[in-house]
Each structure stands twice: as C-alpha cells, then as structure tokens.
C-alpha cells in the first residue's frame, strides 16, 4: 500500500470546553423549561418566539411556499423510504416456541417505543431528507407519538418550509421550532409544553452530538454521529470523473467531512486528482468542499483488490462505494460500512435522498459494531417465558444450584418453595 494523499487535519473531536458548555445548557433547560428554550432560541437561532410548537396553519402555509415540483419530489422520496422501511418491518417477527425443557414456553415480542423525537438539522441548507428518513421509519415501526424539531432556518421566523412540508408528509404528530443541545435537553426531561420522549434520533452538529451523548441512558438514542464520510474502492476499470465528483459530493457536506479513495490503479488515481481540482473550481460549494478535500481527503494506492478490501474493512466507513470489475464479488467481501453503493452508476447521492435505505449512518469507524437508523431502531424485543408446574420441576435443580454457587439464597428458595 502507498499513501498518495493523507489528511492535513483531524476531524471534529470532543473537548472539555464543549462538554461543559453542553452540560450547562442541559442543566438550565432541565431547571427552567420553556423560558430557557426560548432564551436559547433567541441567542443561538436569532429568532424571538413566543411559542415553540409549530401550529397547523403555519404547516399548511408552508406548502404554498414550496414549489409543487419540490412537494412531488418529497412525496416520491417518502414513498421510497416507506417501501423499504415496510419491507424491513416485515422481517422482524415475534417469537414464541416450546423449549427443549417440557413445560417451558419462551419467546419475544416486537414492541415500539411509545414516543420519540426526530431532530432535523438546519445548517447551511435545509435538510428535508433527514425529516423523511427519521420520521417515516418511526411511523412504520409503530411509534404512536413522533415529535419533530428543527431550528428556525437562517434567521427566519420558523422552520424552513420545505422541512415543514417533509415533516408533515412523513407523519410527525407534533413539530417544534428549536434546535441545538437545548432541544435534546427538552425532549429528555420535558418542559411545560414539551412532553419528554423515550428516544431521540437524527443527525446534528457537535453540540447536538455531545448532548445526545450526555443524555444517553436517560433516553435512548440512535448514535452519536461524527463528520460524514465516504470511501470508494476502485480499480483500473473505474471512471476518474465519477470518482472525482463522488469524492467532492461527500466533501461538500461539511469542512470536517472525509473523502477517501482506495484504488489499485496508479493511473486512475493520477487521472482522478486533477479532475477533482477542475470540478472543484466550478463548484458552488467550493469553499466547504475545498476545505474538506484539502484537510481530510485521503488517497491510498492498494497493491491489489484484496488489500483494498482489507483497508476498507479496517476503516469501516459511513458510505462505501464499489467501482470495480466483478463488483458483486468485491461487495460480498466488504462487511464493515453504514451503507454500500455498488456499481459505477451507484452514487451516494441516491442514498442521501431517494433510494430508500436510511442516510442516518454510523461514522468514525463505529460501523464495525453498529448499524444505521432503521425501523428496528424504534422497536424493543422484550422476552417472555411461560412456566407450567412441569416446567418448574424440570428447571428447579439447575436453578437452585446456580443460586447456591452465586450466593443468592432467596433465589434458591423462590424455586424450592414451589417445588415443595
């Protein structure tokens, strides 16, 4: 392996100042409720609100502020996401079986959480896709109450109209104009007007990520997301222009985003890098994409496809593209990633918006042990066991022996009294 380009700077990292700032925000919201939320909304989002919840009239008006073609695009994407989520939900089955021990029936149920919150960021651009990805999966899972929130967009008086429309199409049962660590705190502890939730999902900036980290355990979360990533596995058959634009497509998300090319062909690499610079010069998002590519862009020349696969599996990227010969064979050997895009026509952009699988994915190599947000994120599998008198007699000797070994006499006697 040869490193052709390596990062100049590290990606976003947690620091003690951030931890304390977020902890202070959470404490204030927990203590002061709505007044703290309104104060932080004015301070951070530059909008003075009297009510946090977005009313039906504002949601309805948002449809008139969005082009009809955009509404249809949102509905198309919603249909794709719901189709995939529904098929995933059908894979999740309840279980109730007779044990090998007579008189014992064991199993599990599929129980959705009662109430969840879906956080939708509002950074440089509106993100209606994040509203669709989170809310639809919660609804298909069977969550009864789905609270969605997003900050006022770019100093406006409320959430961006395209995001509001997406939230409504997706099926949010309540919508709040708020964001940041203070929104995470409000959903965790509740306020005078906001009922606390069981789970919080959705991407966000470093303040949101740190807040989710701090409240995890009080509420459930999907993940603590870091900067977005793509890794492309390529060989001599790859198209350099496709490689270049896909690297930049990831880079334009955020200055901390990371774009990685792992290629077995030095010729393809040498053709790709100048095209990156050429395309970057004409890109409207060149300030963000350029900073990301300069600071975090990475290029490896792999000795062969097996080494390229090994590099990818060790990095465990959020997004993984495969642009090689025998692409399905290569894809079958790749096992650590958030979402994979196979073939030269499979750009990550499809997954970001309309192909169906979720775009809220594990980052920072956490794909080694975790998955992206999906319908199962919102579903618990509580276990059960039905025990007859026969089952009690059959389980008793081993149970009482365990209780004695572990020094738990009440456990032992809870069985002994039933047997006697």
Secondary structure, 3 states (H helix, E strand, C coil): CEEEECCCCCCCCCCHHHHHHHHHHHHHHHHHCHHHHHHHHHHHHCCCCCCCECCHHHHHHHHHCCCHHHHHHHHHHHHHHHHHHHHHHHHCCCEEEECCCCCEEEEECCEECCEEEEECCCCCCCCHHHHHHHHHHHHHHCCCEEEEEECCHHHCCCCCHHHHHHHHHHCCCEEEECCHHHHHHHHHHCCCCCCCCCEEECCCCHHHHHHHHHHECCEEECCCCCCCEEEEEECCCCCHHHHHHHHHHHHCCCCCCEEEEEECCHHHHHHHHHHHHHHHHCCCCHHHHHHHHHHHCEEEECCCHHHHHHHHHHHCCCEEEEECCCHHHHHHHCCCCCEEEECCCCCHHHHHHCCCCCCCCCCCCHHHCCCCCCHHHHEECCEEEEECHHHHHHHHHHHHHHHHHCCCHHHHHHHHHHHC
